[in-house]
Amino acid sequence: MDQARQKVLIVEDEEDLLRGLAINLGREGYLVLKAATAGEALGRALEDRPDLILLDVMLPGMNGFDLCRELRRKGVLVPIIMLTAKGDVIDRVVGLEAGADDYVTKPFSLPELLARIRARLRRVASPAPMDSAIHRFGRIELDFERLLATRDGERLHLTSKEFEVLHMLIRLRDQTVSRARMLGEIWNYDPDVSTRTVDTHIRTLRLKLEEDPANPRHILTVYGEGYRFVP
């Protein structure tokens, strides 16, 4: 997708920051959408279909964590970068487990934020190479180029992060992939930090893809080591 046509939704209630971000993203060639409240953001995300969302944690009414969960529940699958004034590890973990893809702590460096936006959009558009962009197992077909998942032709709703987890497991299907490696490569996260983010995504993927999520056949746990994909 041409960057000039990519849409970024900024959800921020600080008027000056919202204006500044909008100006700078506009200069980078993005089409900027703006929202100052959770309700407005939800409406814009569902109607305008942005390619990426910048989401402030501290919003009036509903906080950014809850809004992130609601966006995912409503089927908004695009990358979400959380903007937080708190640098605490627990806040980062909560954001990731709510469904966010990345986080930036205020005050942040504009070049760093722009780099993270480009990286997230690039990863969605161009996943790491694999034998084929199309992968099938059981009744499931995955198209990693278009980010489409179907069961018997019926569309399944997977988030961009769930596609990344699947892509990594399938690409490394001859290996057991540790939680630390997933956190480091997919979330750019400190692997020494304990978090259930990976386990949460694996559990959700099993619910969406496995015939019997309690007894998975394809996304397997290797106890004490990590996860492994079996076709």
Residue frames as a rotation matrix with the C-alpha (Angstrom) as fourth column:
MET 1
0.575 0.818 0.000 0.00
0.818 -0.575 0.000 0.00
0.000 0.000 -1.000 0.00
ASP 2
-0.097 -0.592 0.800 1.30
0.504 -0.722 -0.474 3.44
0.858 0.357 0.369 -0.87
GLN 3
-0.600 -0.220 -0.769 2.28
0.800 -0.165 -0.577 5.30
0.000 -0.962 0.275 2.30
ALA 4
-0.969 0.215 0.123 0.48
-0.200 -0.972 0.126 8.46
0.146 0.097 0.984 1.11
ARG 5
-0.165 0.968 -0.190 -2.79
-0.454 0.097 0.886 6.56
0.876 0.232 0.423 1.32
GLN 6
-0.389 -0.015 -0.921 -2.17
0.626 0.729 -0.277 4.96
0.675 -0.684 -0.275 4.69
LYS 7
0.279 0.641 0.715 -4.48
-0.220 -0.683 0.697 6.24
0.935 -0.351 -0.050 7.40
VAL 8
-0.675 -0.488 -0.554 -3.40
0.481 0.279 -0.831 6.76
0.560 -0.827 0.047 11.00
LEU 9
0.480 0.852 0.207 -6.01
0.226 -0.349 0.909 7.36
0.848 -0.389 -0.360 13.70
ILE 10
-0.724 -0.680 0.112 -4.70
0.123 -0.287 -0.950 9.44
0.679 -0.674 0.292 16.62
VAL 11
0.463 0.843 -0.273 -6.67
0.434 0.053 0.900 9.03
0.773 -0.535 -0.341 19.84
GLU 12
-0.576 -0.727 -0.374 -5.50
0.764 -0.315 -0.564 11.76
0.292 -0.610 0.736 22.21
ASP 13
0.500 0.852 -0.155 -7.39
0.844 -0.440 0.307 14.17
0.193 -0.284 -0.939 24.49
GLU 14
0.021 -0.554 -0.832 -4.50
0.471 -0.728 0.497 16.65
-0.882 -0.403 0.246 24.89
GLU 15
0.856 0.517 0.008 -5.36
0.249 -0.397 -0.883 19.17
-0.454 0.758 -0.468 22.19
ASP 16
0.509 -0.724 -0.465 -1.84
-0.779 -0.618 0.109 20.51
-0.367 0.307 -0.878 21.65
LEU 17
-0.448 -0.693 0.565 -0.32
-0.394 0.721 0.571 17.04
-0.802 0.033 -0.596 21.40
LEU 18
0.196 0.627 0.754 -3.09
0.527 0.581 -0.620 15.88
-0.827 0.519 -0.216 19.07
ARG 19
0.930 0.161 -0.331 -2.54
-0.137 -0.682 -0.718 18.88
-0.341 0.713 -0.612 16.80
GLY 20
0.159 -0.966 -0.202 1.24
-0.871 -0.234 0.432 18.43
-0.465 0.107 -0.879 16.79
LEU 21
-0.416 -0.264 0.870 1.04
-0.002 0.957 0.290 14.73
-0.909 0.118 -0.399 15.99
ALA 22
0.540 0.721 0.434 -1.47
0.482 0.157 -0.862 15.37
-0.690 0.675 -0.263 13.23
ILE 23
0.788 -0.292 -0.542 0.77
-0.532 -0.767 -0.358 18.00
-0.311 0.571 -0.760 11.62
ASN 24
-0.191 -0.979 0.067 3.88
-0.828 0.197 0.525 15.82
-0.527 0.045 -0.849 11.74
LEU 25
-0.309 0.142 0.941 2.16
0.261 0.964 -0.060 12.68
-0.915 0.227 -0.334 10.48
GLY 26
0.786 0.618 -0.013 0.58
0.209 -0.285 -0.935 14.71
-0.582 0.732 -0.353 7.71
ARG 27
0.454 -0.711 -0.537 4.03
-0.826 -0.561 0.045 15.90
-0.333 0.423 -0.843 6.67
GLU 28
-0.527 -0.660 0.536 5.11
-0.447 0.751 0.485 12.26
-0.723 0.016 -0.691 6.46
GLY 29
-0.778 0.234 -0.583 2.38
-0.564 0.151 0.812 11.62
0.278 0.960 0.015 3.92
TYR 30
-0.844 0.507 -0.174 -0.17
0.536 0.787 -0.305 9.86
-0.017 -0.351 -0.936 6.11
LEU 31
-0.241 0.868 0.433 -3.88
-0.086 -0.464 0.882 10.62
0.967 0.176 0.187 6.04
VAL 32
-0.967 -0.247 -0.066 -4.59
0.062 0.024 -0.998 11.61
0.248 -0.969 -0.008 9.64
LEU 33
0.126 0.989 -0.073 -7.81
0.213 0.045 0.976 10.83
0.969 -0.138 -0.205 11.50
LYS 34
-0.805 -0.442 0.397 -8.37
-0.218 -0.402 -0.889 12.36
0.552 -0.802 0.228 14.95
ALA 35
0.332 0.880 -0.341 -10.40
0.263 0.260 0.929 11.45
0.906 -0.398 -0.145 18.02
ALA 36
-0.416 -0.458 0.786 -10.38
-0.541 -0.569 -0.619 12.93
0.731 -0.683 -0.011 21.52
THR 37
-0.036 0.474 0.880 -12.65
-0.946 0.268 -0.183 10.41
-0.322 -0.839 0.439 23.29
ALA 38
-0.761 -0.229 0.607 -13.05
-0.168 0.973 0.157 6.64
-0.627 0.018 -0.779 23.37
GLY 39
0.166 0.927 0.337 -16.51
0.314 0.274 -0.909 6.83
-0.935 0.256 -0.245 21.82
GLU 40
0.660 0.011 -0.751 -15.31
-0.591 -0.609 -0.528 8.99
-0.463 0.793 -0.396 18.97
ALA 41
-0.391 -0.908 -0.151 -12.30
-0.856 0.298 0.423 6.73
-0.339 0.294 -0.893 18.43
LEU 42
-0.512 0.261 0.818 -14.41
0.125 0.965 -0.230 3.59
-0.850 -0.015 -0.527 18.28
GLY 43
0.584 0.810 -0.054 -16.71
0.130 -0.159 -0.979 5.16
-0.801 0.565 -0.198 15.70
ARG 44
0.467 -0.478 -0.744 -13.84
-0.836 -0.512 -0.197 6.38
-0.287 0.714 -0.639 13.52
ALA 45
-0.584 -0.743 0.327 -12.04
-0.618 0.668 0.415 3.05
-0.527 0.040 -0.849 13.73
LEU 46
-0.281 0.567 0.774 -15.13
0.359 0.810 -0.464 1.13
-0.890 0.148 -0.431 12.60
GLU 47
0.723 0.685 -0.094 -16.21
0.216 -0.352 -0.911 3.60
-0.657 0.638 -0.402 9.90
ASP 48
0.732 -0.453 -0.509 -12.93
-0.658 -0.663 -0.357 4.94
-0.175 0.596 -0.784 8.48
ARG 49
0.943 -0.310 0.118 -10.82
0.320 0.943 -0.085 1.76
-0.085 0.118 0.989 8.77
PRO 50
0.617 -0.784 -0.063 -7.42
-0.781 -0.620 0.075 3.23
-0.098 0.003 -0.995 9.66
ASP 51
0.522 -0.539 -0.661 -4.24
-0.128 0.716 -0.686 1.29
0.843 0.443 0.305 8.91
LEU 52
-0.432 -0.651 -0.624 -2.78
0.646 0.260 -0.718 2.03
0.630 -0.713 0.308 12.35
ILE 53
0.689 0.682 0.247 -3.99
0.244 -0.538 0.807 3.55
0.683 -0.495 -0.537 15.62
LEU 54
-0.654 -0.748 0.118 -2.03
0.178 -0.303 -0.936 5.73
0.735 -0.591 0.332 18.06
LEU 55
0.384 0.902 -0.199 -3.90
0.286 0.088 0.954 5.34
0.878 -0.423 -0.224 21.34
ASP 56
-0.429 -0.463 0.776 -3.35
-0.547 -0.550 -0.631 7.40
0.718 -0.695 -0.017 24.48
VAL 57
-0.659 0.139 -0.740 -3.78
0.526 0.788 -0.320 5.49
0.538 -0.600 -0.592 27.73
MET 58
-0.679 0.361 -0.640 -5.30
0.502 -0.408 -0.762 8.37
-0.536 -0.839 0.096 29.72
LEU 59
-0.767 0.527 0.366 -8.64
0.153 -0.404 0.902 9.21
0.623 0.748 0.229 28.10
PRO 60
-0.676 0.607 0.418 -11.81
-0.722 -0.429 -0.543 10.66
-0.150 -0.669 0.728 29.63
GLY 61
0.348 0.934 -0.079 -14.49
-0.937 0.347 -0.031 8.10
-0.002 0.085 0.996 30.36
MET 62
0.983 -0.069 0.169 -12.81
0.075 0.997 -0.030 4.91
-0.167 0.042 0.985 29.14
ASN 63
0.283 -0.948 -0.147 -9.06
-0.492 -0.275 0.826 4.42
-0.823 -0.161 -0.544 29.46
GLY 64
0.050 -0.347 -0.936 -6.90
-0.999 -0.013 -0.049 3.36
0.005 0.938 -0.348 26.55
PHE 65
-0.892 -0.379 0.246 -6.48
-0.401 0.915 -0.043 -0.21
-0.209 -0.137 -0.968 27.81
ASP 66
-0.292 0.874 0.389 -10.23
0.168 0.447 -0.878 -0.80
-0.941 -0.191 -0.278 27.88
LEU 67
0.463 0.433 -0.773 -10.67
-0.632 -0.450 -0.631 0.91
-0.621 0.781 0.065 24.52
CYS 68
-0.463 -0.711 -0.530 -7.97
-0.886 0.366 0.283 -1.31
-0.007 0.601 -0.800 23.03
ARG 69
-0.848 0.208 0.488 -9.83
0.043 0.944 -0.327 -4.41
-0.529 -0.257 -0.809 24.27
GLU 70
0.150 0.984 -0.095 -13.09
0.023 -0.099 -0.995 -3.06
-0.988 0.147 -0.038 22.85
LEU 71
0.175 -0.168 -0.970 -11.50
-0.924 -0.369 -0.103 -2.33
-0.340 0.914 -0.219 19.48
ARG 72
-0.838 -0.519 -0.167 -10.18
-0.545 0.799 0.255 -5.89
0.002 0.305 -0.952 19.29
ARG 73
-0.598 0.684 0.418 -13.55
0.207 0.636 -0.744 -7.27
-0.774 -0.359 -0.522 20.39
LYS 74
0.397 0.775 -0.491 -15.21
-0.255 -0.420 -0.871 -5.29
-0.881 0.471 0.031 17.59
GLY 75
0.632 -0.160 0.758 -12.85
0.643 0.654 -0.398 -6.79
-0.433 0.739 0.516 15.03
VAL 76
0.893 -0.444 -0.077 -10.45
-0.431 -0.792 -0.432 -3.86
0.131 0.418 -0.899 14.58
LEU 77
0.863 -0.495 0.105 -7.30
0.463 0.856 0.228 -5.82
-0.203 -0.148 0.968 13.77
VAL 78
0.624 -0.638 0.451 -4.84
0.147 -0.471 -0.870 -3.10
0.768 0.609 -0.199 12.70
PRO 79
-0.286 -0.817 -0.501 -1.65
0.766 0.119 -0.632 -2.33
0.576 -0.564 0.592 14.67
ILE 80
0.833 0.487 0.263 -2.21
0.188 -0.695 0.694 -0.27
0.521 -0.528 -0.671 17.83
ILE 81
-0.357 -0.931 -0.081 0.61
0.553 -0.141 -0.821 1.73
0.752 -0.338 0.565 19.43
MET 82
0.618 0.576 -0.535 -0.14
0.757 -0.254 0.602 2.88
0.210 -0.777 -0.593 22.97
LEU 83
-0.176 -0.593 0.786 0.99
0.086 -0.805 -0.587 6.34
0.981 -0.035 0.193 24.11
THR 84
0.647 0.407 -0.645 1.55
0.613 0.225 0.757 6.37
0.453 -0.885 -0.104 27.86
ALA 85
0.483 -0.449 0.751 2.91
-0.528 -0.834 -0.159 8.85
0.698 -0.320 -0.640 30.38
LYS 86
0.635 -0.210 0.743 3.89
-0.639 0.399 0.658 5.92
-0.434 -0.893 0.119 32.59
GLY 87
0.041 -0.712 -0.701 7.01
-0.864 0.327 -0.383 3.90
0.502 0.622 -0.601 31.97
ASP 88
-0.121 -0.065 0.991 6.15
-0.820 0.568 -0.063 1.18
-0.559 -0.820 -0.122 34.48
VAL 89
-0.939 -0.282 -0.196 6.59
-0.343 0.797 0.498 -2.38
0.016 0.535 -0.845 33.28
ILE 90
-0.620 0.752 0.224 3.12
0.436 0.567 -0.699 -3.33
-0.653 -0.336 -0.679 34.56
ASP 91
0.179 0.696 -0.695 1.49
-0.323 -0.626 -0.710 -0.67
-0.929 0.352 0.113 32.36
ARG 92
-0.394 -0.394 -0.830 3.35
-0.911 0.047 0.410 -1.97
-0.123 0.918 -0.377 29.34
VAL 93
-0.991 0.033 0.126 2.30
0.033 0.999 -0.003 -5.52
-0.126 0.002 -0.992 30.12
VAL 94
-0.243 0.968 -0.061 -1.35
0.267 0.006 -0.964 -4.47
-0.933 -0.250 -0.260 30.56
GLY 95
0.108 0.251 -0.962 -1.25
-0.737 -0.629 -0.248 -2.69
-0.667 0.736 0.117 27.21
LEU 96
-0.706 -0.443 -0.552 0.23
-0.702 0.541 0.464 -5.67
0.093 0.715 -0.693 25.39
GLU 97
-0.914 0.378 0.145 -2.24
0.314 0.888 -0.335 -8.05
-0.256 -0.261 -0.931 26.98
ALA 98
-0.083 0.907 -0.414 -5.10
-0.069 -0.419 -0.905 -5.73
-0.994 -0.046 0.097 26.04
GLY 99
0.557 0.285 0.780 -4.14
0.657 0.424 -0.624 -6.30
-0.508 0.860 0.049 22.41
ALA 100
0.794 -0.323 -0.515 -1.71
-0.450 -0.882 -0.142 -3.47
-0.408 0.345 -0.846 21.69
ASP 101
0.858 -0.509 0.075 1.22
0.403 0.574 -0.713 -4.07
0.320 0.642 0.697 19.36
ASP 102
-0.263 -0.958 0.111 3.68
0.725 -0.272 -0.632 -1.55
0.636 -0.086 0.767 20.78
TYR 103
0.746 0.454 -0.488 3.99
0.664 -0.571 0.483 1.30
-0.059 -0.684 -0.727 23.28
VAL 104
-0.187 -0.762 0.620 5.77
0.544 -0.606 -0.580 4.64
0.818 0.229 0.528 23.46
THR 105
0.121 0.168 -0.978 6.36
0.980 -0.175 0.091 6.50
-0.156 -0.970 -0.186 26.72
LYS 106
0.641 0.150 0.753 5.70
0.325 -0.941 -0.090 10.24
0.695 0.302 -0.652 26.94
PRO 107
0.557 0.097 -0.825 7.56
-0.571 -0.677 -0.464 12.48
-0.604 0.730 -0.322 26.43
PHE 108
0.477 -0.326 0.816 8.69
0.516 0.856 0.041 10.63
-0.712 0.402 0.576 23.34
SER 109
-0.561 -0.706 -0.432 11.08
-0.117 -0.448 0.886 11.32
-0.819 0.548 0.169 20.50
LEU 110
0.413 0.762 -0.499 9.15
-0.608 -0.177 -0.774 12.14
-0.678 0.623 0.389 17.33
PRO 111
-0.124 -0.494 -0.861 11.70
-0.958 0.286 -0.026 10.37
0.259 0.821 -0.508 15.07
GLU 112
-0.943 -0.205 0.261 11.39
-0.287 0.900 -0.330 7.24
-0.167 -0.386 -0.907 17.22
LEU 113
-0.170 0.962 0.215 7.59
-0.164 0.188 -0.968 7.33
-0.972 -0.200 0.126 17.06
LEU 114
0.414 0.298 -0.860 7.65
-0.854 -0.201 -0.480 7.78
-0.315 0.933 0.171 13.28
ALA 115
-0.546 -0.692 -0.472 10.10
-0.791 0.612 0.017 4.89
0.277 0.383 -0.881 12.99
ARG 116
-0.817 0.302 0.491 7.83
-0.091 0.773 -0.627 2.65
-0.569 -0.557 -0.605 15.06
ILE 117
0.240 0.938 -0.251 4.83
-0.432 -0.128 -0.893 3.59
-0.869 0.323 0.375 12.91
ARG 118
0.178 -0.246 -0.953 6.74
-0.979 0.050 -0.196 2.78
0.096 0.968 -0.232 9.73
ALA 119
-0.825 -0.565 0.001 7.98
-0.559 0.816 -0.149 -0.49
0.083 -0.123 -0.989 11.19
ARG 120
-0.488 0.715 0.501 4.50
-0.099 0.525 -0.845 -1.61
-0.867 -0.462 -0.186 12.25
LEU 121
0.499 0.698 -0.514 2.97
-0.580 -0.172 -0.797 -0.76
-0.644 0.695 0.319 8.88
ARG 122
-0.089 -0.633 -0.769 5.86
-0.970 0.230 -0.077 -2.42
0.226 0.739 -0.634 7.08
ARG 123
-0.883 -0.271 0.382 5.56
-0.390 0.877 -0.280 -5.62
-0.260 -0.396 -0.881 9.12
VAL 124
-0.012 0.954 0.299 1.87
-0.149 0.294 -0.944 -5.87
-0.989 -0.056 0.139 8.36
ALA 125
0.614 0.272 -0.741 2.44
-0.707 -0.227 -0.670 -5.27
-0.351 0.935 0.053 4.65
SER 126
0.340 -0.609 -0.716 5.51
-0.601 0.444 -0.664 -7.50
0.723 0.657 -0.215 4.29
PRO 127
0.844 -0.042 0.534 5.79
-0.436 0.526 0.731 -10.43
-0.311 -0.850 0.425 6.71
ALA 128
-0.152 -0.981 0.119 9.11
-0.743 0.192 0.641 -12.27
-0.652 0.009 -0.758 6.83
PRO 129
-0.207 0.053 -0.977 9.68
-0.908 0.362 0.212 -14.66
0.365 0.931 -0.027 3.91
MET 130
-0.081 0.216 0.973 8.21
-0.481 0.847 -0.228 -18.14
-0.873 -0.486 0.035 4.04
ASP 131
-0.714 -0.212 0.667 7.85
0.361 0.706 0.610 -20.95
-0.600 0.676 -0.427 1.51
SER 132
-0.528 0.635 0.564 4.50
0.626 -0.158 0.764 -19.53
0.574 0.756 -0.314 0.39
ALA 133
-0.835 0.307 0.456 2.22
-0.460 -0.845 -0.273 -16.67
0.302 -0.438 0.847 1.39
ILE 134
0.272 0.959 -0.080 -0.62
-0.814 0.274 0.512 -19.22
0.513 -0.074 0.855 1.50
HIS 135
-0.863 -0.506 -0.007 -0.56
-0.416 0.718 -0.558 -21.86
0.288 -0.478 -0.830 4.21
ARG 136
0.207 0.964 -0.165 -3.17
-0.716 0.264 0.646 -24.54
0.666 -0.015 0.745 4.87
PHE 137
-0.929 -0.340 -0.147 -3.68
-0.180 0.760 -0.625 -26.91
0.324 -0.554 -0.767 7.76
GLY 138
-0.647 0.762 0.032 -6.81
0.452 0.417 -0.788 -28.82
-0.614 -0.496 -0.614 8.67
ARG 139
0.230 0.831 0.506 -9.78
0.969 -0.148 -0.198 -26.72
-0.090 0.536 -0.840 7.54
ILE 140
0.571 -0.088 -0.816 -7.80
0.233 -0.936 0.264 -23.48
-0.787 -0.340 -0.514 7.89
GLU 141
0.289 -0.543 0.789 -6.30
0.910 -0.101 -0.403 -21.40
0.299 0.834 0.465 5.10
LEU 142
0.441 -0.261 -0.859 -3.99
0.429 -0.779 0.457 -18.48
-0.788 -0.570 -0.232 5.92
ASP 143
0.502 -0.313 0.806 -2.98
0.733 -0.341 -0.589 -15.80
0.459 0.886 0.058 3.44
PHE 144
0.179 -0.522 -0.834 -0.11
0.837 -0.365 0.408 -13.91
-0.517 -0.771 0.372 5.05
GLU 145
-0.764 -0.442 0.471 0.20
0.636 -0.638 0.433 -11.49
0.109 0.631 0.768 2.16
ARG 146
-0.353 0.731 0.584 -3.37
0.014 -0.620 0.785 -10.21
0.936 0.285 0.208 2.48
LEU 147
-0.951 -0.032 0.307 -3.72
-0.306 -0.029 -0.951 -11.05
0.039 -0.999 0.017 6.19
LEU 148
0.063 0.983 -0.171 -6.75
-0.924 0.122 0.363 -13.26
0.378 0.135 0.916 5.60
ALA 149
-0.935 -0.239 0.264 -7.72
-0.329 0.864 -0.382 -16.36
-0.137 -0.443 -0.886 7.56
THR 150
-0.038 0.953 -0.301 -10.61
-0.943 0.065 0.327 -18.67
0.331 0.296 0.896 6.64
ARG 151
-0.730 -0.020 0.683 -12.15
-0.287 0.916 -0.280 -21.92
-0.620 -0.401 -0.674 7.81
ASP 152
-0.366 0.565 0.739 -13.93
0.772 0.628 -0.098 -23.76
-0.520 0.535 -0.666 4.99
GLY 153
-0.417 0.115 0.902 -14.05
0.745 -0.524 0.412 -20.44
0.520 0.844 0.133 3.13
GLU 154
0.715 0.699 0.013 -15.57
0.534 -0.558 0.636 -18.51
0.452 -0.448 -0.772 6.05
ARG 155
0.075 -0.718 0.692 -13.59
-0.085 -0.696 -0.713 -15.47
0.994 -0.005 -0.113 7.22
LEU 156
0.445 -0.076 -0.893 -11.93
0.874 0.257 0.413 -15.65
0.198 -0.963 0.181 10.64
HIS 157
0.795 -0.112 0.596 -11.00
-0.111 -0.993 -0.039 -12.44
0.596 -0.035 -0.802 12.43
LEU 158
0.410 -0.768 -0.492 -7.36
0.912 0.355 0.206 -12.46
0.016 -0.533 0.846 13.50
THR 159
0.880 -0.184 -0.438 -5.45
-0.053 -0.954 0.295 -9.43
-0.472 -0.237 -0.849 14.74
SER 160
0.681 -0.698 -0.219 -2.22
-0.475 -0.194 -0.858 -8.33
0.557 0.689 -0.464 13.09
LYS 161
-0.129 -0.749 0.650 -0.34
-0.992 0.106 -0.075 -9.59
-0.012 -0.654 -0.757 16.14
GLU 162
0.376 0.328 0.867 -2.02
-0.373 0.910 -0.182 -13.00
-0.848 -0.255 0.464 15.93
PHE 163
0.992 -0.084 -0.092 -0.92
-0.063 0.296 -0.953 -13.23
0.107 0.952 0.288 12.30
GLU 164
0.278 -0.955 0.102 2.64
-0.798 -0.289 -0.529 -12.41
0.534 0.065 -0.843 13.37
VAL 165
-0.062 -0.249 0.967 2.62
-0.829 0.552 0.089 -15.12
-0.556 -0.796 -0.241 16.06
LEU 166
0.731 0.417 0.541 1.26
-0.062 0.829 -0.555 -17.67
-0.680 0.372 0.632 13.58
HIS 167
0.873 -0.424 -0.240 3.70
-0.325 -0.140 -0.935 -16.60
0.363 0.895 -0.260 10.91
MET 168
0.003 -0.926 0.378 6.64
-0.980 -0.078 -0.182 -17.07
0.198 -0.370 -0.908 13.27
LEU 169
0.048 0.074 0.996 5.48
-0.572 0.820 -0.033 -20.49
-0.819 -0.568 0.081 14.48
ILE 170
0.888 0.337 0.314 4.84
0.054 0.600 -0.798 -21.75
-0.457 0.726 0.514 10.95
ARG 171
0.703 -0.683 -0.199 8.09
-0.543 -0.334 -0.770 -20.30
0.460 0.649 -0.606 9.58
LEU 172
-0.390 -0.854 0.345 10.00
-0.870 0.219 -0.443 -22.02
0.303 -0.472 -0.828 12.41
ARG 173
0.567 0.824 0.025 7.84
-0.786 0.531 0.317 -25.14
0.248 -0.199 0.948 12.42
ASP 174
0.419 -0.487 -0.766 10.86
0.173 0.871 -0.460 -27.42
0.891 0.060 0.450 12.85
GLN 175
-0.697 -0.715 0.045 11.72
0.161 -0.217 -0.963 -25.67
0.699 -0.664 0.267 16.11
THR 176
0.237 0.665 -0.709 10.27
0.962 -0.060 0.266 -24.99
0.135 -0.745 -0.653 19.52
VAL 177
-0.193 -0.238 0.952 9.87
0.295 -0.939 -0.175 -21.21
0.936 0.247 0.251 19.81
SER 178
-0.549 -0.093 -0.831 10.39
0.833 0.026 -0.553 -19.78
0.073 -0.995 0.063 23.28
ARG 179
0.602 0.768 -0.220 8.21
0.795 -0.603 0.072 -17.09
-0.077 -0.219 -0.973 24.83
ALA 180
0.201 -0.611 -0.766 11.29
0.269 -0.717 0.642 -14.89
-0.942 -0.336 0.020 25.20
ARG 181
-0.777 -0.508 0.373 12.03
0.466 -0.065 0.882 -15.12
-0.424 0.859 0.287 21.48
MET 182
-0.074 0.839 0.538 8.45
0.939 -0.122 0.320 -14.22
0.334 0.530 -0.780 20.58
LEU 183
0.678 0.328 -0.658 8.43
0.610 -0.751 0.254 -11.27
-0.411 -0.573 -0.709 22.96
GLY 184
-0.132 -0.851 -0.509 11.72
0.228 -0.526 0.820 -10.01
-0.965 -0.008 0.263 21.59
GLU 185
-0.873 -0.312 0.375 11.03
0.391 0.011 0.920 -10.45
-0.291 0.950 0.112 17.87
ILE 186
-0.263 0.865 0.427 7.29
0.837 -0.015 0.548 -9.74
0.480 0.501 -0.720 17.67
TRP 187
0.748 0.627 -0.219 6.76
0.639 -0.590 0.494 -7.26
0.180 -0.509 -0.842 20.49
ASN 188
0.061 -0.825 0.562 10.29
0.145 -0.550 -0.822 -5.76
0.988 0.131 0.086 20.65
TYR 189
0.784 0.407 0.469 9.98
-0.409 -0.229 0.883 -6.48
0.467 -0.884 -0.013 24.35
ASP 190
-0.226 -0.867 0.444 12.58
-0.939 0.072 -0.336 -7.13
0.259 -0.493 -0.831 27.02
PRO 191
0.103 0.302 -0.948 12.64
-0.250 0.930 0.269 -10.95
0.963 0.209 0.171 27.24
ASP 192
-0.821 -0.442 -0.361 13.61
0.234 0.315 -0.920 -10.78
0.520 -0.840 -0.155 30.91
VAL 193
-0.665 0.656 0.356 10.20
-0.745 -0.554 -0.371 -9.28
-0.046 -0.512 0.858 31.76
SER 194
-0.892 0.402 0.205 7.64
0.358 0.907 -0.222 -11.84
-0.276 -0.125 -0.953 32.86
THR 195
-0.483 0.786 -0.387 4.35
-0.777 -0.588 -0.224 -11.49
-0.404 0.193 0.894 31.01
ARG 196
-0.319 0.478 0.818 1.49
0.237 0.876 -0.420 -13.70
-0.918 0.060 -0.393 29.91
THR 197
0.016 0.341 -0.940 1.13
-0.734 -0.635 -0.242 -11.85
-0.679 0.694 0.240 26.61
VAL 198
-0.687 -0.339 -0.643 2.38
-0.706 0.523 0.478 -14.76
0.174 0.782 -0.599 24.50
ASP 199
-0.931 0.349 0.104 0.23
0.284 0.874 -0.395 -17.28
-0.229 -0.339 -0.913 26.37
THR 200
-0.173 0.907 -0.384 -2.82
-0.058 -0.399 -0.915 -15.06
-0.983 -0.136 0.122 25.93
HIS 201
-0.071 0.100 -0.992 -2.29
-0.945 -0.324 0.035 -14.85
-0.318 0.941 0.117 22.17
ILE 202
-0.904 -0.272 -0.330 -1.70
-0.364 0.894 0.260 -18.60
0.224 0.355 -0.908 21.89
ARG 203
-0.707 0.697 0.122 -4.89
0.331 0.479 -0.813 -19.30
-0.625 -0.534 -0.570 23.82
THR 204
0.058 0.747 -0.663 -6.88
-0.428 -0.581 -0.692 -16.96
-0.902 0.324 0.286 21.57
LEU 205
-0.383 -0.275 -0.882 -5.40
-0.924 0.122 0.363 -18.51
0.008 0.954 -0.301 18.42
ARG 206
-0.999 0.037 0.024 -6.37
0.035 0.996 -0.077 -21.97
-0.027 -0.076 -0.997 19.61
LEU 207
-0.341 0.936 -0.090 -9.92
0.188 -0.026 -0.982 -20.82
-0.921 -0.351 -0.167 20.25
LYS 208
0.190 0.411 -0.892 -10.12
-0.695 -0.585 -0.418 -19.40
-0.693 0.699 0.175 16.74
LEU 209
-0.071 -0.391 -0.917 -8.28
-0.983 0.184 -0.003 -22.10
0.170 0.902 -0.398 14.79
GLU 210
-0.928 -0.371 0.042 -8.27
-0.372 0.906 -0.203 -25.44
0.037 -0.204 -0.978 16.58
GLU 211
-0.249 0.850 -0.464 -11.14
-0.129 0.446 0.886 -27.93
0.960 0.280 -0.002 16.30
ASP 212
0.712 0.367 -0.599 -10.72
0.519 0.300 0.800 -28.71
0.473 -0.881 0.023 20.00
PRO 213
0.419 -0.580 0.698 -8.90
-0.388 -0.810 -0.440 -25.81
0.821 -0.086 -0.565 21.71
ALA 214
0.665 -0.138 0.734 -8.46
-0.719 0.150 0.679 -27.81
-0.204 -0.979 0.000 24.91
ASN 215
0.339 -0.552 0.762 -6.62
0.227 0.834 0.503 -30.52
-0.913 0.002 0.408 22.97
PRO 216
0.549 -0.087 -0.831 -4.84
-0.668 -0.644 -0.374 -28.66
-0.502 0.760 -0.411 20.16
ARG 217
0.739 -0.260 0.622 -3.39
0.474 0.856 -0.205 -30.54
-0.479 0.447 0.756 17.21
HIS 218
0.578 -0.452 0.680 -1.44
0.632 -0.279 -0.723 -27.76
0.516 0.847 0.124 15.53
ILE 219
0.160 -0.496 0.853 -0.36
-0.421 -0.816 -0.395 -25.12
0.893 -0.296 -0.340 18.07
LEU 220
0.586 0.031 -0.809 1.33
0.458 0.812 0.363 -27.19
0.668 -0.583 0.462 20.73
THR 221
0.731 -0.367 0.576 2.86
-0.664 -0.577 0.475 -26.35
0.158 -0.729 -0.666 24.09
VAL 222
0.239 -0.739 -0.630 6.33
0.319 0.673 -0.667 -27.71
0.917 -0.042 0.397 24.78
TYR 223
0.935 0.333 -0.124 6.32
0.219 -0.267 0.938 -27.47
0.279 -0.904 -0.322 28.55
GLY 224
0.565 -0.720 -0.404 9.15
0.408 -0.182 0.895 -25.46
-0.718 -0.670 0.191 30.01
GLU 225
-0.469 -0.808 0.357 10.35
0.690 -0.083 0.719 -24.39
-0.551 0.584 0.596 26.55
GLY 226
-0.721 0.233 -0.652 7.66
-0.437 -0.883 0.168 -22.61
-0.537 0.407 0.739 24.51
TYR 227
0.371 0.922 0.107 5.42
-0.335 0.241 -0.911 -23.43
-0.866 0.302 0.398 21.56
ARG 228
-0.796 -0.582 0.170 5.65
-0.112 0.416 0.903 -25.45
-0.595 0.699 -0.396 18.37
PHE 229
0.116 0.828 -0.548 3.55
-0.883 -0.166 -0.439 -25.62
-0.454 0.535 0.712 15.20
VAL 230
-0.707 -0.211 0.675 2.60
0.048 0.938 0.343 -29.00
-0.706 0.275 -0.653 13.74
PRO 231
-0.739 0.428 -0.520 0.87
-0.664 -0.338 0.667 -29.03
0.110 0.838 0.534 10.30
